[in-house]
């Protein structure tokens, strides 16, 4: 069992309970986890050597604790040429992670590039991602045409079957019954495919992104939405980030699955002779790990370099550069504030740390162009030789972003909608200035952090502008009270508490 020391007694209790439960569960079941992105990825160096690096993305971040302490198999897509080479060198089988501290074994699913393109770039993004983030009313709306039908049948279904086959094969390598944990929207069809081959497996599916209202799913052909719901009801447990998503999923199954019995009070679906529990597991962060990163030598180097970019007060945002993060409206709100409060010009800077995302998809390319146009307009309108209102850092540099969050006076998280949004939790636990969090009411994190955050509606640029001014002029005592309340809540409900609740529910299955 790993060291259970934590930043406080609550953290210690969470860790002790989690690892005791892990020991008990994995003593009688073999854990196999599946997600599109894995805990490590291989990069080809100039000399041709393969360099392993920690994987990126919210799923990897959320499950980093398990990879460090638990021996299990993680099945993921081969995302890069390096991943494909590593998979080939191991004959497509699982390989022990070469990263220091990771106990996990990784098996890459390698599919033809054209098939993966159909699966990921046509169905997963933008179709499912845009639908589940309520963005089909935006100018980036996908259309369901013959290309989408082909991508569903010859891309999404195919890749999901490849994952299911890999899971079944890995399960056959152990005498223990399998515990299969499937993550997110890329693998909705895996539960049904695995259940067909392993009828007695325990299957847990966690959906990290929002689940929209059933009426919104009706934008998709019946064949797609019904197949997704049918498959998810082959899992023993389906987990979501928030209660709103649980309710929406129950209603979707009620609407789309003939013969399904929905117990809304108990949050149970009975369908085709099976019972599926539907639960909310708000994901969180590893507070100790994030704080250690924030004070690491590399982070402190970044912090020193960023010092010259700060204003007298500094607004910061950390996001992927994509439409659901609502970046353009955030800059527009800042523009309104500078128009209305000229005394803040030259004093308040806005630093945006944006990770390029899915840059090969045209909707994302257009959105980055819109971001750049907005920033150029604001900087030309208000900038001087000595002061530019907005500065963007386009790079995937997690440590730099954590360093920046130590320095904010205001952290803006105004997403259109988010399953959770871990930036909203990372900021308050590393910030050194009692910074104010402005948080979208449509982010899953709002449910927990409304005790200290200033709430905004994502489309409300006027309200967000007022919230920015309120945050910048807030009394220091109120700032401290709000920051302390959020930090205490996040530390009490960290990632170990979230994982413990999921595994506890699995352990109770009969």
C-alpha positions in Angstrom: 0.0 0.0 0.0 1.3 3.5 -0.8 2.1 6.2 1.7 -1.1 7.8 2.8 0.3 11.0 4.1 -1.6 14.0 2.9 -1.8 17.8 3.4 -4.4 17.4 6.1 -6.3 14.7 8.1 -9.1 14.6 5.6 -6.6 13.8 2.8 -5.0 11.1 4.9 -8.4 9.5 5.6 -9.3 9.6 1.9 -6.1 8.0 0.9 -6.2 5.3 3.6 -9.8 4.4 2.7 -9.1 4.4 -1.1 -6.0 2.1 -0.9 -7.7 -0.3 1.5 -10.6 -0.6 -0.9 -8.3 -1.0 -3.9 -6.4 -3.8 -2.2 -9.7 -5.5 -1.4 -11.2 -5.1 -4.9 -8.1 -6.0 -6.9 -7.5 -9.0 -4.8 -10.5 -10.6 -6.4 -10.8 -8.8 -9.8 -8.4 -7.8 -12.6 -8.7 -4.1 -13.4 -8.7 -3.1 -17.1 -9.1 0.5 -17.9 -9.9 1.9 -21.4 -9.8 5.5 -22.7 -8.8 7.1 -26.0 -5.7 8.8 -24.5 -3.4 6.8 -22.3 -1.2 7.6 -19.3 1.9 7.8 -21.5 2.8 8.6 -25.1 5.9 8.1 -27.1 7.7 10.8 -29.1 10.2 10.1 -31.8 13.5 11.9 -31.1 15.7 13.3 -33.9 18.0 10.3 -33.5 15.0 7.9 -34.0 14.8 6.9 -30.3 11.4 6.7 -28.6 11.0 9.0 -25.6 8.1 8.3 -23.2 6.2 11.2 -21.7 3.3 11.4 -19.4 0.0 11.6 -21.4 -2.1 14.7 -21.5 -5.8 15.3 -21.0 -8.3 15.4 -18.1 -8.8 11.6 -17.9 -5.0 11.0 -17.4 -4.8 13.8 -14.8 -7.8 12.5 -12.9 -6.4 8.9 -12.8 -2.8 9.7 -12.2 -3.0 8.4 -8.6 -4.0 4.9 -9.8 -1.2 4.7 -12.3 1.4 5.5 -9.6 0.2 2.9 -7.1 -1.9 0.2 -8.8 -0.8 -2.6 -11.1 -3.4 -2.8 -13.9 -3.7 -2.6 -17.6 -4.7 0.6 -19.4 -5.8 0.3 -23.0 -5.5 3.4 -25.2 -5.3 4.5 -28.8 -2.0 4.8 -30.5 -2.0 8.6 -30.9 1.4 9.2 -32.5 3.9 7.5 -34.7 5.9 6.9 -31.6 3.0 5.0 -30.0 2.6 2.9 -33.2 6.2 2.0 -33.2 6.1 1.1 -29.5 3.0 -1.0 -30.0 4.7 -2.9 -32.9 7.8 -3.5 -30.9 5.6 -5.3 -28.3 3.5 -7.1 -30.9 0.4 -5.1 -29.9 0.5 -6.4 -26.3 0.6 -4.6 -23.0 3.9 -3.1 -22.0 5.1 -1.9 -18.6 5.2 1.9 -18.4 8.8 3.1 -18.6 7.9 6.3 -16.7 9.3 6.6 -13.2 6.8 5.8 -10.6 4.1 4.4 -12.9 3.0 0.9 -12.0 0.6 0.5 -14.9 0.9 -1.5 -18.1 -0.2 0.1 -21.3 -1.7 -1.6 -24.4 -2.1 0.5 -27.5 -4.9 0.0 -29.9 -3.5 0.6 -33.4 -6.1 1.3 -36.1 -5.6 2.4 -39.7 -5.1 6.1 -39.8 -8.1 6.6 -42.1 -10.3 4.7 -39.8 -9.1 6.6 -36.8 -9.7 9.9 -38.7 -13.3 8.9 -39.2 -13.7 7.8 -35.6 -12.1 10.9 -34.0 -12.2 13.8 -36.4 -15.8 13.2 -37.7 -17.7 11.4 -34.9 -15.9 12.2 -31.6 -15.0 15.7 -32.6 -16.8 17.7 -33.7 -20.1 15.7 -33.7 -20.4 14.2 -30.2 -18.3 16.9 -28.5 -20.3 19.7 -30.1 -23.6 18.1 -29.3 -22.8 17.3 -25.7 -21.5 20.9 -25.1 -24.7 22.4 -26.6 -22.8 24.0 -29.4 -25.0 23.0 -32.3 -26.6 26.4 -32.3 -23.3 28.0 -32.9 -21.7 28.8 -36.3 -19.6 25.7 -35.9 -22.6 23.4 -36.2 -21.8 20.0 -37.7 -24.2 18.4 -40.2 -25.2 14.8 -40.4 -24.7 13.7 -44.0 -23.4 10.6 -45.8 -19.9 11.3 -44.6 -21.1 11.1 -40.9 -23.0 7.9 -41.6 -19.9 6.3 -43.1 -17.7 7.6 -40.3 -20.1 6.1 -37.7 -20.2 2.7 -39.4 -16.6 2.5 -40.6 -14.8 4.6 -37.9 -16.6 4.9 -34.5 -18.0 1.4 -34.5 -14.8 -0.1 -35.8 -12.5 1.6 -33.2 -14.9 0.7 -30.3 -14.8 -2.9 -31.4 -11.0 -2.9 -31.5 -11.0 -1.6 -27.9 -13.6 -4.2 -26.9 -11.5 -7.0 -28.5 -8.4 -5.8 -26.7 -10.3 -5.7 -23.3 -11.6 -9.3 -23.9 -8.1 -10.5 -24.8 -6.5 -8.9 -21.7 -9.2 -10.3 -19.5 -8.3 -13.8 -20.8 -4.8 -13.4 -19.5 -5.9 -13.5 -15.9 -7.7 -16.1 -13.8 -9.5 -13.3 -11.9 -12.8 -12.0 -13.2 -12.4 -8.6 -15.0 -13.3 -5.2 -13.7 -13.6 -3.0 -16.8 -13.6 0.8 -16.4 -14.3 2.7 -19.6 -13.8 6.4 -19.9 -15.6 9.0 -21.8 -17.5 9.7 -25.0 -15.1 8.2 -27.5 -16.0 4.6 -26.2 -19.7 4.6 -25.8 -20.2 1.3 -27.6 -17.6 -0.7 -25.6 -19.9 -1.8 -22.8 -22.3 -3.6 -25.1 -19.4 -5.2 -27.1 -17.6 -6.4 -24.0 -20.8 -7.6 -22.4 -21.5 -9.8 -25.4 -18.2 -11.7 -24.9 -17.9 -11.4 -21.1 -21.4 -11.5 -19.7 -20.2 -11.7 -16.1 -17.7 -8.8 -16.2 -18.2 -5.8 -14.0 -18.3 -2.8 -16.3 -18.2 0.8 -15.1 -18.4 3.7 -17.6 -17.5 7.2 -16.6 -18.6 10.1 -18.9 -16.4 13.2 -18.3 -18.3 15.7 -20.4 -21.9 17.0 -20.0 -24.9 14.8 -21.0 -27.4 17.2 -22.7 -31.2 17.0 -22.5 -32.9 14.3 -24.4 -34.4 16.8 -26.8 -30.9 17.9 -27.8 -29.9 14.3 -28.6 -32.8 14.3 -31.1 -30.6 16.3 -33.4 -28.9 13.0 -34.1 -30.3 10.1 -36.1 -32.3 7.6 -34.0 -29.8 4.9 -34.9 -26.9 6.7 -33.3 -28.6 8.0 -30.1 -30.4 4.7 -29.4 -27.3 2.6 -30.0 -25.4 4.8 -27.5 -28.0 4.6 -24.8 -28.5 0.8 -25.4 -24.7 0.2 -25.0 -24.3 2.3 -21.9 -27.2 0.3 -20.2 -25.0 -2.8 -20.6 -22.7 -1.3 -18.0 -23.3 -2.0 -14.3 -22.7 1.6 -13.4 -22.7 4.7 -15.5 -21.0 7.7 -13.8 -21.3 11.4 -14.6 -19.8 14.6 -13.3 -22.9 16.2 -11.9 -26.5 15.4 -10.9 -27.8 17.4 -13.9 -26.1 14.9 -16.2 -27.5 11.9 -14.2 -31.1 13.3 -14.7 -30.5 14.0 -18.4 -29.2 10.5 -19.0 -32.1 8.9 -17.2 -34.5 11.0 -19.3 -32.7 10.0 -22.5 -33.0 6.3 -21.8 -36.7 6.9 -20.9 -37.2 8.6 -24.3 -35.1 6.4 -26.6 -35.2 2.8 -25.2 -38.4 0.9 -25.6 -39.1 -1.2 -22.6 -36.7 0.6 -20.3 -37.9 1.0 -16.7 -36.5 4.2 -15.1 -36.4 4.6 -11.3 -35.7 8.3 -11.0 -35.6 8.3 -7.2 -33.1 5.4 -7.0 -31.3 6.4 -10.2 -31.6 2.9 -11.7 -32.4 1.8 -15.2 -33.8 -1.7 -15.8 -33.5 -2.8 -19.4 -33.2 -6.1 -21.3 -32.9 -8.0 -18.0 -30.1 -5.9 -16.6 -29.9 -3.2 -14.0 -27.7 -0.2 -14.4 -26.9 2.3 -11.6 -26.5 5.9 -12.7 -24.4 8.0 -10.4 -22.7 11.4 -10.0 -19.0 11.3 -9.2 -17.7 14.9 -9.3 -14.1 14.5 -10.4 -11.4 16.5 -8.6 -7.6 17.0 -8.5 -4.7 15.5 -6.5 -4.2 18.5 -4.3 -0.8 17.4 -3.0 0.6 16.7 -6.4 -0.6 20.0 -7.9 0.9 21.9 -5.0 4.2 20.1 -5.3 4.3 20.9 -9.0 3.5 24.6 -8.2 6.6 24.8 -6.0 8.9 22.7 -8.1 12.1 24.3 -9.5 10.7 24.3 -13.0 7.5 26.0 -11.9 9.4 28.6 -9.9 11.6 29.4 -13.0 8.4 30.0 -15.0 7.0 32.1 -12.3 10.1 34.3 -12.3 9.9 34.7 -16.1 6.2 35.6 -15.9 6.7 38.3 -13.3 7.6 40.9 -15.9 4.4 40.2 -17.8 2.1 41.0 -14.8 0.2 44.2 -14.4 -0.6 45.9 -11.1 -3.4 43.4 -11.2 -3.6 40.4 -13.5 -6.5 38.4 -14.9 -5.5 34.9 -16.0 -7.2 32.2 -17.9 -6.0 28.6 -18.7 -7.9 26.7 -21.4 -7.8 24.6 -24.5 -8.2 26.9 -27.5 -11.6 25.7 -28.5 -15.2 27.0 -28.8 -16.7 25.5 -25.6 -14.2 27.4 -23.5 -15.9 30.7 -24.5 -12.6 32.6 -24.8 -13.8 35.2 -27.2 -16.6 36.3 -24.9 -14.1 36.5 -22.0 -11.9 38.9 -24.0 -15.0 40.9 -25.1 -16.0 41.3 -21.4 -12.6 42.6 -20.6 -12.9 45.1 -23.4 -16.2 46.3 -22.1 -14.6 46.8 -18.6 -11.7 48.8 -20.0 -14.2 51.0 -22.0 -16.2 51.7 -18.9 -13.3 52.1 -16.5 -10.5 54.0 -18.1 -8.7 54.2 -14.8 -7.8 50.5 -15.2 -6.0 51.0 -18.5 -2.3 50.5 -18.1 -2.8 48.7 -14.7 -4.8 45.5 -15.4 -3.3 42.9 -17.8 -5.0 39.7 -19.1 -2.7 36.8 -19.6 -4.2 33.8 -21.5 -2.5 30.4 -21.5 -4.2 28.6 -24.4 -3.4 25.0 -25.4 -3.8 24.5 -29.2 -6.6 21.9 -29.5 -7.6 19.7 -32.5 -6.0 22.1 -34.9 -6.6 19.9 -37.9 -10.4 20.4 -37.5 -11.6 23.4 -39.4 -14.1 24.6 -36.7 -11.2 24.8 -34.3 -9.0 26.6 -36.8 -11.8 29.2 -37.3 -12.1 29.7 -33.6 -8.4 30.4 -33.1 -8.7 33.0 -35.9 -11.6 34.6 -34.0 -9.5 34.7 -30.8 -6.6 36.3 -32.6 -8.9 38.9 -34.3 -10.5 39.8 -30.9 -7.1 40.1 -29.2 -5.7 42.3 -32.0 -8.7 44.6 -31.8 -8.5 45.0 -28.0 -4.7 45.6 -28.1 -4.9 48.1 -30.9 -7.8 49.9 -29.2 -6.3 50.3 -25.8 -2.6 49.4 -26.0 0.3 51.8 -25.7 4.0 51.5 -26.2 4.5 50.4 -22.6 1.3 48.3 -22.1 -0.6 45.7 -24.1 -3.9 44.7 -22.5 -3.8 41.0 -23.6 -1.0 38.6 -24.0 -1.5 35.1 -25.2 0.7 32.1 -24.7 -0.1 29.4 -27.2 1.6 26.3 -26.0 0.9 23.0 -24.1 2.9 23.8 -21.0 1.2 22.6 -17.9 3.9 23.6 -15.4 3.9 27.1 -16.8 0.1 27.3 -16.5 0.3 26.1 -12.9 3.0 28.7 -12.2 0.8 31.4 -13.7 -2.1 30.4 -11.5 0.0 31.2 -8.4 0.0 34.8 -9.6 -3.6 35.7 -10.6 -5.7 38.4 -9.0 -8.6 37.1 -11.0 -9.0 33.7 -12.6 -11.6 33.7 -15.4 -13.4 30.4 -16.2 -16.5 31.3 -18.3 -16.9 28.1 -20.3 -20.1 27.6 -22.3 -20.5 24.3 -20.4 -18.0 21.9 -18.8 -18.4 18.4 -17.3 -16.3 19.7 -14.5 -13.3 22.0 -15.3 -10.3 21.2 -13.2 -8.6 24.6 -13.8 -11.3 26.0 -11.5 -10.0 23.7 -8.8 -6.3 23.9 -9.5 -6.3 27.7 -9.3 -7.6 28.1 -5.7 -5.2 25.5 -4.2 -2.0 27.1 -5.7 -2.8 30.8 -5.8 -0.8 33.0 -3.5 -2.8 36.2 -3.7 -6.3 35.2 -2.5 -7.3 35.6 -6.1 -10.9 35.7 -7.1 -12.4 32.9 -9.2 -15.1 34.0 -11.8 -16.8 30.8 -12.7 -19.4 29.8 -15.3 -22.6 28.5 -13.8 -22.6 25.9 -16.5 -19.3 24.4 -15.4 -19.7 21.3 -13.3 -17.2 22.8 -10.8 -19.8 25.5 -10.0 -21.8 23.0 -7.9 -19.0 22.8 -5.4 -17.2 26.2 -5.7 -20.2 28.5 -5.7 -19.4 29.0 -2.0 -16.5 31.3 -3.0 -16.6 32.0 -6.8 -18.3 34.9 -8.5 -20.9 33.2 -10.8 -21.5 34.3 -14.4 -23.8 33.0 -17.2 -21.5 32.1 -20.1 -23.3 34.1 -22.8 -23.6 37.2 -20.5 -20.7 39.5 -21.6 -22.2 42.4 -19.7 -22.5 40.4 -16.5 -18.9 39.0 -16.9 -17.6 42.5 -17.4 -19.2 43.6 -14.1 -17.9 40.5 -12.4 -14.3 41.3 -13.6 -14.6 44.8 -12.1 -16.1 43.4 -8.9 -13.3 41.0 -8.5 -10.6 43.6 -9.2 -12.1 46.0 -6.6 -13.1 43.5 -4.0 -12.2 44.1 -0.3 -9.2 42.1 0.8 -11.1 40.5 3.6 -13.8 39.2 1.3 -11.2 37.9 -1.1 -9.5 36.0 1.6 -12.8 34.5 2.9 -13.9 33.4 -0.6 -10.5 31.9 -1.4 -10.2 30.0 1.9 -13.7 28.6 1.5 -12.9 27.2 -2.0 -9.5 25.9 -1.0 -10.9 24.1 2.0 -13.7 22.5 0.0 -11.3 21.3 -2.7 -8.9 19.8 -0.2 -11.8 18.0 1.5 -13.2 16.5 -1.8 -10.0 15.7 -3.7 -9.5 13.0 -6.4 -9.0 10.2 -3.8 -12.5 10.9 -2.4 -14.0 10.8 -5.9 -12.2 7.5 -6.8 -13.2 6.0 -3.5 -16.9 6.6 -4.1 -16.7 5.0 -7.5 -14.9 1.9 -6.3 -17.1 1.7 -3.2 -20.2 1.5 -5.5 -18.4 -1.2 -7.6 -17.6 -3.2 -4.5 -21.3 -3.3 -3.5 -22.4 -4.8 -6.8 -23.9 -8.3 -6.3 
